[in-house]
Every structure is written in structure tokens, then in C-alpha cells.
């Protein structure tokens, strides 16, 4: 439960940071945009949830599961933010999914 919360808030943090990075102005303007501040708060919360999750889950499971954030953020960037994608990115994210799946099934046995 805590791991899922960490993954969700970490993903939200990454997406909010991207949204805060878009727009004119200096670095300080970017830093103090509501989306950027929200992203930083999400990252802090994700770290706290991850620490709690590690109390009950081996890091050998938790850390690879955290890689699923790359997939979620990548898909969101492609579909919602309309960022361009390459075949290499699609293959890389597919390999991440495959790797997380292999690790998840090896721990279930």
C-alpha cells in the first residue's frame, strides 16, 4: 500500500515538475510556480512513503517496482503532453515493463 502511494505521488511529482518547467521567465519564476512547488511536495511525500514501504518490502522488490514510474511518465508525456517518441524509447520502456514483470513473478514463487 505504501509502495503504491510512493509510486503514485512520485509520478505526480515528476509530471508537475514538467508542467512547472514550461513557460517564460527565469529559473526563480519556474521554481516558485504552483506546479513546481506541488511537484517538489509530491517528491518529498513519495520519499517518506517509500521509506515506510521499505520497512515491509525487500528493496530488491521495491526498487524495480519504482521503475514502473518511468513507463507511466513516458506514456503520459506521449499521450497528454504530446512529446515526440522514438522507437528506442518505446523499446526501452517495454524492456522496463518486462523486467519488472520478471522480478515480480520471481518473488511470487
C-alpha positions in Angstrom: 0.0 0.0 0.0 2.8 2.4 0.9 4.8 1.5 -2.1 1.8 2.1 -4.4 1.3 5.5 -2.7 5.0 6.3 -3.2 4.9 5.4 -6.9 1.7 7.5 -7.5 3.0 10.6 -5.7 6.4 10.2 -7.3 4.8 10.1 -10.7 2.6 13.1 -9.9 5.7 14.9 -8.8 7.6 14.3 -12.0 4.6 15.4 -14.1 4.1 18.5 -12.0 7.7 19.5 -12.3 7.4 19.2 -16.1 4.4 21.4 -16.1 6.1 23.9 -13.9 9.1 24.0 -16.3 7.0 25.2 -19.2 6.7 28.9 -19.7 8.6 32.1 -19.8 10.7 33.6 -17.0 13.8 33.0 -15.0 14.7 29.9 -13.0 13.3 31.6 -9.9 10.0 32.1 -11.7 9.9 28.5 -12.6 10.9 27.4 -9.1 8.0 29.2 -7.5 5.3 28.3 -9.9 2.5 26.3 -8.2 3.1 23.3 -10.4 6.8 23.2 -9.5 6.1 23.6 -5.8 3.5 20.9 -6.0 5.9 18.6 -7.7 8.5 19.1 -5.0 6.0 18.4 -2.3 4.9 15.2 -4.1 8.6 14.1 -4.3 9.0 14.7 -0.6 5.9 12.8 0.2 6.9 10.0 -2.2 10.2 9.6 -0.4 8.5 9.3 3.0 6.1 6.7 1.7 8.9 4.8 0.1 10.8 4.7 3.4 7.8 3.3 5.2 7.2 0.8 2.4 10.8 -0.4 2.8 10.1 -1.5 6.3 7.9 -4.3 5.0 9.2 -4.9 1.4 12.6 -6.0 0.4 14.4 -3.3 -1.6 15.1 -6.0 -4.3 11.3 -5.8 -5.0 10.6 -2.1 -4.1 13.3 -0.6 -6.3 12.4 -2.4 -9.5 8.8 -1.6 -8.9 9.7 2.0 -8.7 10.9 1.7 -12.3 7.3 1.5 -13.4 7.2 5.3 -12.9 9.4 5.6 -16.0 6.7 3.9 -18.0 3.8 5.9 -16.6 5.6 9.2 -17.0 6.7 8.2 -20.5 3.1 7.3 -21.6 1.7 10.5 -20.0 4.3 12.6 -21.8 3.5 11.0 -25.1 -0.3 11.0 -24.9 -1.1 14.0 -22.8 1.8 16.4 -23.3 2.3 15.3 -26.9 6.0 14.9 -26.6 7.6 13.1 -29.5 8.5 9.4 -29.1 11.1 7.3 -30.8 11.3 3.6 -31.4 14.2 3.4 -29.0 12.1 5.0 -26.2 9.2 2.5 -26.8 11.6 -0.4 -26.8 13.3 0.8 -23.6 10.0 1.2 -21.8 8.9 -2.2 -23.0 12.1 -3.7 -21.5 11.4 -1.9 -18.2 7.9 -3.5 -18.1 9.3 -6.9 -19.0 12.0 -6.6 -16.3 9.6 -5.5 -13.6 7.3 -8.4 -14.6 10.1 -10.9 -14.4 11.1 -9.7 -11.0 7.5 -9.6 -9.7 6.9 -13.2 -10.8 10.2 -14.5 -9.4 9.4 -13.1 -6.0 5.9 -14.6 -6.1 7.2 -18.1 -6.4 
